[in-house]
Amino acid sequence: MARKAIHSDDAPKAIGPYSQAVQVDAGKMTFLSGQIPLDPKTMELVPGDVVAQAEQVMKNLQAVLAASGLDFSHVVRCTIFLTDLGDFAKVNEVYGRAFAGAPPARATVQVSALPRGSKVEIDAIAVS
């Protein structure tokens, strides 16, 4: 898969681990549903703060990607949903560890609530 991060000096620089845009050749697209920090064995929210929750969300996304024969290098777009934008920097740090190369395009939004009382949810689009 040809995956190219796009950057324009005429638009604001990314303020976190995301690219302004990601361009891909036509290929198979995989749309990952939003993941919340559920432990897949117990189906309960993982205990701990937003960092622990974000780490579990990324593990859950990684598991779905692996089941699709993909990994984080195939992800071209994500949306992060937070119940408190004050958690942005903490979640950003956890999220950023998953992307060794150019990170995907991304949006982050604050929402009033998430399923099961989660503090964070992330969805993704991957291309192979």
C-alpha positions, 0 to 999 in steps of 0.5 A, a space after each residue: 500500500 502506498 501511503 503518503 503523509 501530506 503537509 502544507 505550510 499554508 495550513 496550520 501544523 499538526 498539534 499532535 501525532 496526526 498528519 494534515 492529510 494522508 493519501 493512499 492508492 486505491 486498495 481494500 479499506 477497513 472501517 474499525 468501529 469505535 473502541 472503548 476501554 473494555 477488557 475483552 475477557 471480562 467485558 468491563 471497563 478497565 480500572 484506572 485513569 484516562 491513560 489506562 483507558 486509552 492504553 486499553 482502547 489502543 490494544 483493542 484497536 490493535 486486536 481488530 487490526 490484527 484480525 483484519 491482517 493489518 497493523 497501525 501502519 495501515 491506519 489512515 484516519 482516526 477520530 478520538 472522542 473524549 468526555 473531557 478535552 482536558 485529557 487531550 495531552 494524556 490521550 495524545 501521548 498514548 495514541 502517538 506511541 502506536 504510530 512509528 511513521 507518519 501518523 494518520 489524519 485525525 479529529 478529536 472531539 469532546 462529547 457529553 458521554 460515552 458508552 459504559 461511562 468511558 472517558 475515551 473512544 477511538 475509531 479508525 479507517 485502515 487501507 491495505 
